[in-house]
């Protein structure tokens, strides 16, 4: 079996036997992925505990493990929508059709570039987004893939969607924190809320303390459910690149269940065809896609890489064509059939968009442990250096309420956002609402802004260069 990439005929790798140097590279990729999520823990999650530590709501030795636990739970219960969005940035189907070494180059380039930039900014105590870093690295790896192998190296539509989410979330965080802080200052007017803690024993009143602990918990949980999913996406990229027959589809979904979903879609298609005698192009495309999956569903049990690769693409075609039919305004389709098509195609999509429980658990543990180590550098910047004054209770709670809400909503929509960007901008917004822009530390903000500006181009360039280097040796 052969595939055409950039007018070059390439053999399908077949069922990969992970032995020798390829096995070493595979474990190296797994180790790099765990390291990335570990670094993400102490780099990004430090944002969640900064406010409770600096408002004296919790001591560091309690706040950090508590945040780590809720990060773990967030990854474990957050689903895989963000993870699948990350996977769609790179040409996964093209990678599956090439030798395993190509996927290894891409994965290592993305992971090593992300770790280098994350560690560099952490060492300097600059709150920089791991999400921003990883997405830039994936774009760089995709561009390198295009240079060497042609085809669509980067899903630019998905990149624009993610880029817009990353751009708008800190602006929303700043604006929402500004408004919430203004409300607390001018409407609530509680002196206790605006108290600045002095000394180790100056702890907030019980209700305020519970509020601050609750907001810290929510930020930690939603950070896990959003940022943790990015690690799940990276680990699935490794598994699919090296072991496509095993991980390209969810083998726990039985062929009987797949056929039942296809039959349900097919009934809706037949009714829609009857209602649209003059406009049947998209409907017939969906009908044809269903027939191909039905023909291949029995062979799927064989489990060869070539068969699984073909079957995965057929499933994806059905899901895509179903969406096309449901959103095509020129097609007359009943509300009941539209709902059925959307629901069943979503179920069918889980055949390819999934992650095994052990993958989620591994990333959860890595993120949770990482949270408990190396957190102090970022916490000091958030708590002491964004503003010229110590955080008061209202500022800490405001920043974390806004961050938790923003990240939670983004996770619900399957969009990756930066906890770092949202929380840092929330702290800045709360500071401005308190005493105007004069309360901000311009030096720290310049360093953070510079890191934010440089993250994307630097991570893209790093990933490009690393792909080229790994391409020479793997």
Secondary structure, DSSP 8 states (H G I E B T S, - for coil): -EEEETTEEEE---S----HHHHHHHHHHHHHHHHHHHHHHHHHTHHHHHHHHHTTSS-HHHHHHHHHHHHHHHHHHS-SHHHHHHHTTB-HHHHHTS-HHHHHHHHHHHHHHHHHHHHHHHHTT----HHHHHHHHHHHHHHHHHHHH-S--B-HHHHHHHHHHHHHHHHHHHHHHHHHHHHIIIII--TTTT----STT----HHHHHHHHHHHHHHHHHHHHHHHHHHHHHHHHHHHHH-HHHHSS-TTS-HHHHHHHHHHHHHHHHHHHHH-TT--HHHHHHHHHHHHHHHHTTGGGG--HHHHHHHHHHHHHHHHHHHHHHH-TTS---HHHHHHHHHHHHHHHTTTS---HHHHHHHHHHHHHHHTSS-HHHHHIIIIISBSS---HHHHHHHHHHHHHHHHHHHHTT----HHHHHHHHHHHHHHHHH-GGGB-HHHHHHHHHHHHHHHHHHHHHHHHHHHHHHHH-
